[in-house]
Amino acid sequence: MYYIPYSCYFVGNTLTVKINIAIDGYSSCGKSTLAKLLSQKLAYNYIDTGAMYRSVTLYLLNQGLIKDGKILRETVIDSLDKIDITFRFNSSKNQSDTYLNGVNVEDEIRSPEISSLVSGISQLREVRQKLISLQQKMGKDKGIVMDGRDIGTAVLPDAEVKFFVTAELDVRSQRRYQELKSKGYDYSFDKVKENLLERDHNDTHREENPLIQAKDAILMDNTDLTIDELVEKSYQIVQETLNKMREK
């Protein structure tokens, strides 16, 4: 007997292998869309860790624990045990929605106000510790595609495949600007770009698990790639990894 560090079983005469896939990257670089579509192609579970941090931010904002952009740290820490975050599949959208204490908050957590506050919340050690613990439990049984900013380095450091997604700032800004515009938000391109620059700085300079590319992560620059091209390129890499594991 020997231990195989990934999920491996037979379906009929076919050997099925399941692994974890970690996707990290900058804001609005397409990592969440990649994770969603890749999970669908693989029939894996998708975990949007960014939605978890956004949900915590929304809860704290609604409870009056963020005032004028300032975080009431001690009260925030005391509130963490009152926060429950789950994901439920929405068949009409063919994706999972985020639920905060039993309420669907998928649309609320995508607002510009939450976007402007979430980086500050994600820097709090106690918040990261709580959510990382939840995320690691989700990945215990393999078959997970998880995206965020510290997945390959802190949450799933043993993930069998790791991607680090990036794109040029102007391209990311334009994508985010168009997304907000389609949802009815009236923000200028320059304001969106400024927000992304601020989030990039906060994510890469925070003390607790900053955004960095894991040493064994594959860099995926999608500045000049369509989302379909990015998904197909990533899918082929995953299949190559799975084939190598089946041969062992």
WOSUL-V735928 format. One record per residue. N is the residue number from 0. PHI is phi in degrees with one decimal (none if undefined). PSI is psi in whole degrees, -180 to 180 (NA if undefined). D_FIRST is the distance of its C-alpha to the first C-alpha in Angstrom with 2 decimals. Layout:
n=N phi=PHI psi=PSI d_first=D_FIRST
n=N phi=PHI psi=PSI d_first=D_FIRST
This chain:
n=0 phi=none psi=142 d_first=0.00
n=1 phi=-145.9 psi=157 d_first=3.78
n=2 phi=-91.5 psi=130 d_first=6.96
n=3 phi=-103.9 psi=117 d_first=9.67
n=4 phi=-77.8 psi=34 d_first=13.03
n=5 phi=-153.6 psi=164 d_first=14.89
n=6 phi=-75.7 psi=123 d_first=15.30
n=7 phi=-140.1 psi=124 d_first=13.91
n=8 phi=-157.3 psi=168 d_first=14.78
n=9 phi=-102.4 psi=136 d_first=16.83
n=10 phi=-115.6 psi=102 d_first=20.57
n=11 phi=66.9 psi=-123 d_first=21.66
n=12 phi=-101.1 psi=7 d_first=20.45
n=13 phi=-99.3 psi=127 d_first=20.39
n=14 phi=-79.4 psi=118 d_first=17.41
n=15 phi=-105.9 psi=130 d_first=18.64
n=16 phi=-119.1 psi=134 d_first=17.71
n=17 phi=-121.9 psi=140 d_first=19.48
n=18 phi=-131.4 psi=177 d_first=20.30
n=19 phi=-106.2 psi=142 d_first=22.99
n=20 phi=-122.1 psi=122 d_first=26.25
n=21 phi=-105.2 psi=128 d_first=28.62
n=22 phi=-124.4 psi=116 d_first=32.29
n=23 phi=-116.1 psi=164 d_first=34.82
n=24 phi=164.1 psi=178 d_first=38.45
n=25 phi=-78.0 psi=168 d_first=42.10
n=26 phi=-62.1 psi=139 d_first=44.20
n=27 phi=57.6 psi=34 d_first=45.26
n=28 phi=-97.8 psi=-3 d_first=43.25
n=29 phi=97.1 psi=7 d_first=41.67
n=30 phi=-66.5 psi=-37 d_first=38.20
n=31 phi=-68.5 psi=-42 d_first=38.37
n=32 phi=-63.2 psi=-43 d_first=39.64
n=33 phi=-58.5 psi=-47 d_first=36.92
n=34 phi=-61.8 psi=-43 d_first=34.23
n=35 phi=-62.6 psi=-50 d_first=35.79
n=36 phi=-70.5 psi=-36 d_first=36.16
n=37 phi=-66.4 psi=-40 d_first=32.78
n=38 phi=-64.2 psi=-36 d_first=31.10
n=39 phi=-66.5 psi=-42 d_first=33.23
n=40 phi=-65.9 psi=-32 d_first=32.25
n=41 phi=-94.2 psi=-9 d_first=28.51
n=42 phi=59.3 psi=42 d_first=28.95
n=43 phi=-102.9 psi=165 d_first=27.49
n=44 phi=-82.8 psi=138 d_first=28.97
n=45 phi=-105.4 psi=129 d_first=31.60
n=46 phi=-118.5 psi=115 d_first=32.30
n=47 phi=-92.6 psi=93 d_first=35.68
n=48 phi=-69.3 psi=-29 d_first=35.54
n=49 phi=-60.8 psi=-37 d_first=39.13
n=50 phi=-64.5 psi=-31 d_first=40.23
n=51 phi=-67.9 psi=-44 d_first=38.75
n=52 phi=-67.6 psi=-36 d_first=40.86
n=53 phi=-65.5 psi=-37 d_first=43.81
n=54 phi=-66.5 psi=-41 d_first=43.46
n=55 phi=-61.2 psi=-43 d_first=43.58
n=56 phi=-61.4 psi=-44 d_first=46.63
n=57 phi=-62.3 psi=-43 d_first=48.31
n=58 phi=-60.9 psi=-48 d_first=47.80
n=59 phi=-64.7 psi=-38 d_first=49.27
n=60 phi=-64.8 psi=-45 d_first=52.14
n=61 phi=-66.5 psi=-28 d_first=53.00
n=62 phi=-87.1 psi=2 d_first=52.96
n=63 phi=75.2 psi=23 d_first=55.41
n=64 phi=-95.1 psi=1 d_first=53.05
n=65 phi=-125.1 psi=114 d_first=53.80
n=66 phi=-124.8 psi=122 d_first=57.50
n=67 phi=54.9 psi=38 d_first=59.16
n=68 phi=79.6 psi=-2 d_first=55.82
n=69 phi=-98.6 psi=138 d_first=55.19
n=70 phi=-98.2 psi=127 d_first=52.15
n=71 phi=-83.1 psi=85 d_first=52.75
n=72 phi=-53.1 psi=-52 d_first=49.62
n=73 phi=-62.2 psi=-41 d_first=49.65
n=74 phi=-68.6 psi=-35 d_first=50.34
n=75 phi=-60.8 psi=-47 d_first=47.62
n=76 phi=-59.6 psi=-41 d_first=45.00
n=77 phi=-68.0 psi=-21 d_first=46.25
n=78 phi=-90.6 psi=-12 d_first=45.97
n=79 phi=-61.0 psi=-35 d_first=42.32
n=80 phi=-69.8 psi=-11 d_first=41.10
n=81 phi=-92.5 psi=1 d_first=43.53
n=82 phi=-104.3 psi=124 d_first=41.91
n=83 phi=-123.9 psi=125 d_first=39.46
n=84 phi=-122.2 psi=128 d_first=38.30
n=85 phi=-136.3 psi=166 d_first=36.60
n=86 phi=-122.6 psi=135 d_first=36.38
n=87 phi=-128.2 psi=136 d_first=37.51
n=88 phi=-70.9 psi=131 d_first=37.55
n=89 phi=-106.7 psi=105 d_first=41.13
n=90 phi=-65.4 psi=-29 d_first=41.39
n=91 phi=-70.1 psi=-29 d_first=44.89
n=92 phi=-100.2 psi=-12 d_first=43.71
n=93 phi=57.2 psi=41 d_first=40.25
n=94 phi=-157.4 psi=170 d_first=38.85
n=95 phi=-89.7 psi=140 d_first=37.95
n=96 phi=-101.0 psi=154 d_first=40.77
n=97 phi=-95.3 psi=132 d_first=40.61
n=98 phi=-118.0 psi=129 d_first=41.67
n=99 phi=-110.4 psi=113 d_first=43.03
n=100 phi=50.0 psi=44 d_first=43.35
n=101 phi=85.8 psi=-1 d_first=43.40
n=102 phi=-112.4 psi=133 d_first=45.95
n=103 phi=-68.9 psi=117 d_first=45.42
n=104 phi=-120.8 psi=19 d_first=46.36
n=105 phi=-53.9 psi=-43 d_first=45.11
n=106 phi=-78.1 psi=-41 d_first=48.64
n=107 phi=-60.4 psi=-40 d_first=49.84
n=108 phi=-75.0 psi=-8 d_first=47.10
n=109 phi=-95.5 psi=5 d_first=48.00
n=110 phi=-71.1 psi=154 d_first=51.57
n=111 phi=-58.3 psi=-34 d_first=53.04
n=112 phi=-62.9 psi=-44 d_first=53.69
n=113 phi=-66.3 psi=-40 d_first=50.02
n=114 phi=-59.6 psi=-36 d_first=49.18
n=115 phi=-76.1 psi=-18 d_first=51.66
n=116 phi=-106.2 psi=-22 d_first=50.21
n=117 phi=-65.4 psi=-34 d_first=46.44
n=118 phi=-61.9 psi=-40 d_first=45.91
n=119 phi=-64.6 psi=-40 d_first=47.65
n=120 phi=-67.0 psi=-40 d_first=45.55
n=121 phi=-69.0 psi=-14 d_first=42.29
n=122 phi=-80.4 psi=-15 d_first=43.29
n=123 phi=-72.8 psi=124 d_first=43.20
n=124 phi=-56.7 psi=-43 d_first=40.26
n=125 phi=-65.7 psi=-36 d_first=40.00
n=126 phi=-66.2 psi=-46 d_first=39.97
n=127 phi=-64.3 psi=-41 d_first=37.20
n=128 phi=-62.3 psi=-42 d_first=35.07
n=129 phi=-63.8 psi=-48 d_first=35.49
n=130 phi=-73.3 psi=-36 d_first=34.74
n=131 phi=-61.9 psi=-40 d_first=31.82
n=132 phi=-60.6 psi=-44 d_first=30.15
n=133 phi=-64.2 psi=-42 d_first=30.81
n=134 phi=-66.8 psi=-39 d_first=29.63
n=135 phi=-66.5 psi=-35 d_first=26.28
n=136 phi=-65.3 psi=-39 d_first=25.69
n=137 phi=-63.4 psi=-32 d_first=26.63
n=138 phi=-92.1 psi=2 d_first=24.03
n=139 phi=-61.2 psi=-38 d_first=21.09
n=140 phi=-94.2 psi=10 d_first=19.87
n=141 phi=67.0 psi=-176 d_first=20.53
n=142 phi=69.9 psi=36 d_first=22.99
n=143 phi=-121.1 psi=138 d_first=25.78
n=144 phi=-113.6 psi=118 d_first=28.68
n=145 phi=-126.9 psi=131 d_first=30.43
n=146 phi=-121.2 psi=153 d_first=33.61
n=147 phi=174.4 psi=-141 d_first=35.69
n=148 phi=-126.6 psi=-9 d_first=36.64
n=149 phi=-141.8 psi=28 d_first=33.80
n=150 phi=-68.7 psi=-50 d_first=30.73
n=151 phi=-74.2 psi=-17 d_first=29.08
n=152 phi=-102.3 psi=-34 d_first=30.21
n=153 phi=-123.1 psi=-42 d_first=30.00
n=154 phi=-80.7 psi=-54 d_first=28.60
n=155 phi=-126.4 psi=66 d_first=25.56
n=156 phi=-64.3 psi=-18 d_first=25.27
n=157 phi=-99.9 psi=13 d_first=21.69
n=158 phi=-56.1 psi=138 d_first=22.85
n=159 phi=-71.1 psi=-29 d_first=21.60
n=160 phi=-130.8 psi=132 d_first=25.23
n=161 phi=-129.0 psi=133 d_first=28.31
n=162 phi=-119.7 psi=143 d_first=31.92
n=163 phi=-120.5 psi=112 d_first=35.08
n=164 phi=-100.0 psi=137 d_first=38.06
n=165 phi=-147.1 psi=170 d_first=41.65
n=166 phi=-164.2 psi=161 d_first=45.11
n=167 phi=-61.8 psi=148 d_first=48.59
n=168 phi=-57.6 psi=-45 d_first=50.31
n=169 phi=-63.4 psi=-35 d_first=53.20
n=170 phi=-69.1 psi=-43 d_first=50.90
n=171 phi=-63.8 psi=-40 d_first=48.86
n=172 phi=-64.3 psi=-42 d_first=52.15
n=173 phi=-64.8 psi=-40 d_first=53.59
n=174 phi=-63.0 psi=-45 d_first=50.57
n=175 phi=-66.8 psi=-40 d_first=50.72
n=176 phi=-59.8 psi=-46 d_first=54.51
n=177 phi=-65.8 psi=-38 d_first=54.36
n=178 phi=-62.6 psi=-47 d_first=51.74
n=179 phi=-65.5 psi=-41 d_first=53.95
n=180 phi=-61.6 psi=-40 d_first=57.05
n=181 phi=-66.9 psi=-22 d_first=55.54
n=182 phi=-95.7 psi=4 d_first=54.90
n=183 phi=91.4 psi=8 d_first=58.51
n=184 phi=-84.9 psi=135 d_first=58.13
n=185 phi=-101.0 psi=81 d_first=61.07
n=186 phi=-122.7 psi=139 d_first=59.65
n=187 phi=-75.0 psi=159 d_first=60.90
n=188 phi=-58.8 psi=-43 d_first=58.70
n=189 phi=-62.8 psi=-38 d_first=59.57
n=190 phi=-66.4 psi=-41 d_first=58.51
n=191 phi=-63.9 psi=-44 d_first=55.15
n=192 phi=-62.8 psi=-42 d_first=54.65
n=193 phi=-60.8 psi=-41 d_first=55.66
n=194 phi=-64.4 psi=-41 d_first=53.12
n=195 phi=-66.5 psi=-40 d_first=50.29
n=196 phi=-60.8 psi=-43 d_first=51.38
n=197 phi=-64.3 psi=-44 d_first=51.39
n=198 phi=-65.8 psi=-41 d_first=47.93
n=199 phi=-58.7 psi=-45 d_first=46.55
n=200 phi=-64.3 psi=-46 d_first=48.11
n=201 phi=-63.0 psi=-42 d_first=46.82
n=202 phi=-66.9 psi=-38 d_first=43.26
n=203 phi=-88.2 psi=-13 d_first=43.10
n=204 phi=-113.9 psi=-1 d_first=45.00
n=205 phi=-68.0 psi=151 d_first=43.64
n=206 phi=-72.5 psi=-37 d_first=42.21
n=207 phi=-91.4 psi=107 d_first=39.22
n=208 phi=48.9 psi=66 d_first=36.60
n=209 phi=-67.5 psi=163 d_first=39.13
n=210 phi=-72.3 psi=114 d_first=38.65
n=211 phi=-142.9 psi=159 d_first=37.29
n=212 phi=-82.4 psi=124 d_first=35.27
n=213 phi=-61.1 psi=148 d_first=31.70
n=214 phi=-58.8 psi=-33 d_first=31.15
n=215 phi=-101.3 psi=15 d_first=28.51
n=216 phi=-85.0 psi=147 d_first=30.52
n=217 phi=-93.3 psi=123 d_first=32.29
n=218 phi=-74.2 psi=128 d_first=36.02
n=219 phi=-123.6 psi=98 d_first=37.59
n=220 phi=-90.9 psi=113 d_first=41.40
n=221 phi=-108.8 psi=28 d_first=42.88
n=222 phi=-55.1 psi=-43 d_first=46.52
n=223 phi=-112.6 psi=18 d_first=47.35
n=224 phi=-109.3 psi=143 d_first=44.64
n=225 phi=-76.0 psi=164 d_first=45.04
n=226 phi=-64.3 psi=-35 d_first=42.42
n=227 phi=-63.8 psi=-40 d_first=41.41
n=228 phi=-67.4 psi=-40 d_first=40.96
n=229 phi=-64.6 psi=-44 d_first=38.90
n=230 phi=-63.8 psi=-45 d_first=36.59
n=231 phi=-64.2 psi=-41 d_first=36.19
n=232 phi=-62.3 psi=-44 d_first=35.49
n=233 phi=-67.5 psi=-41 d_first=32.82
n=234 phi=-60.9 psi=-42 d_first=31.30
n=235 phi=-63.8 psi=-38 d_first=31.01
n=236 phi=-64.5 psi=-42 d_first=29.21
n=237 phi=-63.1 psi=-44 d_first=26.67
n=238 phi=-63.6 psi=-39 d_first=26.20
n=239 phi=-62.2 psi=-41 d_first=25.70
n=240 phi=-65.1 psi=-45 d_first=22.93
n=241 phi=-63.3 psi=-40 d_first=21.22
n=242 phi=-63.4 psi=-40 d_first=21.68
n=243 phi=-63.9 psi=-38 d_first=20.09
n=244 phi=-70.1 psi=-36 d_first=16.95
n=245 phi=-65.9 psi=-28 d_first=16.88
n=246 phi=-78.7 psi=-16 d_first=17.21
n=247 phi=-73.0 psi=NA d_first=14.12
